Amino acid sequence: MAGLTHFDGEGHAHMVDVSDKDFTSRIAVAEAYVKMLPETLAHITGGHAKKGDVMGVARLAGIMGAKKCSELIPLCHPLPITKVAVDLTPDETLPGLRISATVKTTGQTGVEMEALTAASTAALTVYDMVKAVEKTMEIGGLRVTLKDGGKSGRFEAE
């Protein structure tokens, strides 16, 4: 299990001890998409969803998801999040919605999991709000595109 910090010397899962790490500014950005029929995208962007403002509700759900991350991921540290921004952008070439989630903190561990949770929660909320219109939507592309701060430094996806 060399290199996997969430396992002890005997291979048992444990929460990583970050108490000796420095407090530094940290940021992570994650993305995802919800692919759908063009008619479904028009339904969302035209404001015709029966459950309300799909992108607005999904944005709030993503923010809430980031804040609840440590309650959902067993070995994730609860963090003092200083910023969460979730952007949903219609993309007719997909067709669907592209989601970007940015999370910041000043702490002893990174916020990649919070950004991933924000993006995935927003995507799931989009699906929930328009599943009556289209059940064949596809959620995909969930990944970290930027991570900065801490000992490991900066990572940017290509």
TORKOL-4160 file (C-alpha; in steps of 0.2 Angstrom, whole numbers, padded with zeros to 4 digits, m for minus):
158
<pt num="1" X="0000" Y="0000" Z="0000"/>
<pt num="2" X="0015" Y="0011" Z="m0002"/>
<pt num="3" X="0010" Y="0029" Z="m0007"/>
<pt num="4" X="m0008" Y="0027" Z="m0002"/>
<pt num="5" X="m0010" Y="0039" Z="0013"/>
<pt num="6" X="m0027" Y="0032" Z="0019"/>
<pt num="7" X="m0020" Y="0015" Z="0024"/>
<pt num="8" X="m0009" Y="0012" Z="0039"/>
<pt num="9" X="0006" Y="0000" Z="0039"/>
<pt num="10" X="m0006" Y="m0015" Z="0041"/>
<pt num="11" X="m0017" Y="m0010" Z="0026"/>
<pt num="12" X="m0031" Y="m0004" Z="0037"/>
<pt num="13" X="m0041" Y="0012" Z="0032"/>
<pt num="14" X="m0038" Y="0027" Z="0043"/>
<pt num="15" X="m0040" Y="0046" Z="0042"/>
<pt num="16" X="m0023" Y="0054" Z="0038"/>
<pt num="17" X="m0016" Y="0065" Z="0052"/>
<pt num="18" X="m0013" Y="0082" Z="0045"/>
<pt num="19" X="m0010" Y="0090" Z="0062"/>
<pt num="20" X="0009" Y="0094" Z="0058"/>
<pt num="21" X="0005" Y="0102" Z="0041"/>
<pt num="22" X="0005" Y="0120" Z="0038"/>
<pt num="23" X="m0010" Y="0131" Z="0035"/>
<pt num="24" X="m0010" Y="0137" Z="0017"/>
<pt num="25" X="m0021" Y="0144" Z="0005"/>
<pt num="26" X="m0029" Y="0130" Z="m0006"/>
<pt num="27" X="m0040" Y="0129" Z="m0021"/>
<pt num="28" X="m0047" Y="0115" Z="m0031"/>
<pt num="29" X="m0058" Y="0116" Z="m0047"/>
<pt num="30" X="m0068" Y="0101" Z="m0053"/>
<pt num="31" X="m0079" Y="0099" Z="m0069"/>
<pt num="32" X="m0093" Y="0087" Z="m0075"/>
<pt num="33" X="m0106" Y="0088" Z="m0088"/>
<pt num="34" X="m0124" Y="0082" Z="m0090"/>
<pt num="35" X="m0127" Y="0077" Z="m0108"/>
<pt num="36" X="m0145" Y="0077" Z="m0114"/>
<pt num="37" X="m0156" Y="0079" Z="m0130"/>
<pt num="38" X="m0156" Y="0097" Z="m0137"/>
<pt num="39" X="m0175" Y="0098" Z="m0133"/>
<pt num="40" X="m0171" Y="0095" Z="m0115"/>
<pt num="41" X="m0158" Y="0108" Z="m0115"/>
<pt num="42" X="m0170" Y="0120" Z="m0123"/>
<pt num="43" X="m0183" Y="0116" Z="m0109"/>
<pt num="44" X="m0170" Y="0120" Z="m0096"/>
<pt num="45" X="m0163" Y="0136" Z="m0104"/>
<pt num="46" X="m0181" Y="0142" Z="m0108"/>
<pt num="47" X="m0186" Y="0141" Z="m0090"/>
<pt num="48" X="m0200" Y="0128" Z="m0093"/>
<pt num="49" X="m0195" Y="0115" Z="m0080"/>
<pt num="50" X="m0210" Y="0111" Z="m0068"/>
<pt num="51" X="m0198" Y="0110" Z="m0053"/>
<pt num="52" X="m0191" Y="0128" Z="m0056"/>
<pt num="53" X="m0175" Y="0136" Z="m0060"/>
<pt num="54" X="m0164" Y="0120" Z="m0064"/>
<pt num="55" X="m0147" Y="0129" Z="m0065"/>
<pt num="56" X="m0151" Y="0140" Z="m0050"/>
<pt num="57" X="m0156" Y="0125" Z="m0039"/>
<pt num="58" X="m0141" Y="0114" Z="m0046"/>
<pt num="59" X="m0129" Y="0128" Z="m0041"/>
<pt num="60" X="m0136" Y="0129" Z="m0023"/>
<pt num="61" X="m0135" Y="0110" Z="m0022"/>
<pt num="62" X="m0117" Y="0110" Z="m0028"/>
<pt num="63" X="m0113" Y="0123" Z="m0014"/>
<pt num="64" X="m0122" Y="0112" Z="m0001"/>
<pt num="65" X="m0113" Y="0097" Z="m0007"/>
<pt num="66" X="m0096" Y="0104" Z="m0005"/>
<pt num="67" X="m0101" Y="0109" Z="0013"/>
<pt num="68" X="m0107" Y="0092" Z="0017"/>
<pt num="69" X="m0092" Y="0082" Z="0009"/>
<pt num="70" X="m0084" Y="0076" Z="0025"/>
<pt num="71" X="m0101" Y="0069" Z="0030"/>
<pt num="72" X="m0102" Y="0059" Z="0014"/>
<pt num="73" X="m0084" Y="0053" Z="0011"/>
<pt num="74" X="m0078" Y="0043" Z="0026"/>
<pt num="75" X="m0060" Y="0048" Z="0027"/>
<pt num="76" X="m0062" Y="0066" Z="0021"/>
<pt num="77" X="m0058" Y="0080" Z="0034"/>
<pt num="78" X="m0071" Y="0093" Z="0039"/>
<pt num="79" X="m0063" Y="0109" Z="0032"/>
<pt num="80" X="m0067" Y="0128" Z="0035"/>
<pt num="81" X="m0072" Y="0131" Z="0017"/>
<pt num="82" X="m0070" Y="0150" Z="0013"/>
<pt num="83" X="m0077" Y="0150" Z="m0005"/>
<pt num="84" X="m0088" Y="0138" Z="m0016"/>
<pt num="85" X="m0093" Y="0144" Z="m0033"/>
<pt num="86" X="m0103" Y="0132" Z="m0045"/>
<pt num="87" X="m0106" Y="0137" Z="m0063"/>
<pt num="88" X="m0117" Y="0129" Z="m0075"/>
<pt num="89" X="m0115" Y="0133" Z="m0093"/>
<pt num="90" X="m0127" Y="0127" Z="m0107"/>
<pt num="91" X="m0117" Y="0119" Z="m0122"/>
<pt num="92" X="m0127" Y="0116" Z="m0137"/>
<pt num="93" X="m0112" Y="0106" Z="m0145"/>
<pt num="94" X="m0113" Y="0093" Z="m0131"/>
<pt num="95" X="m0128" Y="0096" Z="m0130"/>
<pt num="96" X="m0131" Y="0099" Z="m0111"/>
<pt num="97" X="m0124" Y="0108" Z="m0097"/>
<pt num="98" X="m0105" Y="0110" Z="m0092"/>
<pt num="99" X="m0102" Y="0111" Z="m0073"/>
<pt num="100" X="m0087" Y="0119" Z="m0065"/>
<pt num="101" X="m0085" Y="0120" Z="m0046"/>
<pt num="102" X="m0072" Y="0130" Z="m0037"/>
<pt num="103" X="m0068" Y="0128" Z="m0019"/>
<pt num="104" X="m0056" Y="0137" Z="m0008"/>
<pt num="105" X="m0050" Y="0136" Z="0010"/>
<pt num="106" X="m0035" Y="0140" Z="0021"/>
<pt num="107" X="m0031" Y="0124" Z="0030"/>
<pt num="108" X="m0020" Y="0109" Z="0032"/>
<pt num="109" X="m0027" Y="0098" Z="0018"/>
<pt num="110" X="m0034" Y="0101" Z="0000"/>
<pt num="111" X="m0051" Y="0104" Z="m0006"/>
<pt num="112" X="m0051" Y="0092" Z="m0021"/>
<pt num="113" X="m0065" Y="0081" Z="m0014"/>
<pt num="114" X="m0076" Y="0096" Z="m0010"/>
<pt num="115" X="m0074" Y="0102" Z="m0028"/>
<pt num="116" X="m0078" Y="0085" Z="m0035"/>
<pt num="117" X="m0093" Y="0083" Z="m0023"/>
<pt num="118" X="m0100" Y="0100" Z="m0028"/>
<pt num="119" X="m0099" Y="0096" Z="m0047"/>
<pt num="120" X="m0107" Y="0079" Z="m0045"/>
<pt num="121" X="m0121" Y="0085" Z="m0033"/>
<pt num="122" X="m0125" Y="0099" Z="m0046"/>
<pt num="123" X="m0125" Y="0086" Z="m0060"/>
<pt num="124" X="m0136" Y="0074" Z="m0050"/>
<pt num="125" X="m0148" Y="0089" Z="m0046"/>
<pt num="126" X="m0150" Y="0093" Z="m0064"/>
<pt num="127" X="m0154" Y="0075" Z="m0068"/>
<pt num="128" X="m0167" Y="0075" Z="m0054"/>
<pt num="129" X="m0175" Y="0091" Z="m0059"/>
<pt num="130" X="m0178" Y="0086" Z="m0077"/>
<pt num="131" X="m0179" Y="0067" Z="m0077"/>
<pt num="132" X="m0198" Y="0068" Z="m0081"/>
<pt num="133" X="m0193" Y="0076" Z="m0097"/>
<pt num="134" X="m0178" Y="0064" Z="m0101"/>
<pt num="135" X="m0172" Y="0049" Z="m0093"/>
<pt num="136" X="m0158" Y="0045" Z="m0105"/>
<pt num="137" X="m0147" Y="0060" Z="m0099"/>
<pt num="138" X="m0129" Y="0055" Z="m0096"/>
<pt num="139" X="m0118" Y="0062" Z="m0082"/>
<pt num="140" X="m0099" Y="0061" Z="m0085"/>
<pt num="141" X="m0082" Y="0070" Z="m0086"/>
<pt num="142" X="m0081" Y="0071" Z="m0067"/>
<pt num="143" X="m0062" Y="0076" Z="m0064"/>
<pt num="144" X="m0051" Y="0089" Z="m0055"/>
<pt num="145" X="m0045" Y="0102" Z="m0067"/>
<pt num="146" X="m0035" Y="0112" Z="m0055"/>
<pt num="147" X="m0027" Y="0110" Z="m0037"/>
<pt num="148" X="m0015" Y="0122" Z="m0029"/>
<pt num="149" X="m0008" Y="0124" Z="m0012"/>
<pt num="150" X="0000" Y="0113" Z="0001"/>
<pt num="151" X="0016" Y="0102" Z="0000"/>
<pt num="152" X="0012" Y="0094" Z="m0017"/>
<pt num="153" X="0010" Y="0111" Z="m0026"/>
<pt num="154" X="0000" Y="0115" Z="m0041"/>
<pt num="155" X="m0008" Y="0103" Z="m0053"/>
<pt num="156" X="m0017" Y="0108" Z="m0069"/>
<pt num="157" X="m0026" Y="0095" Z="m0080"/>
<pt num="158" X="m0022" Y="0097" Z="m0099"/>
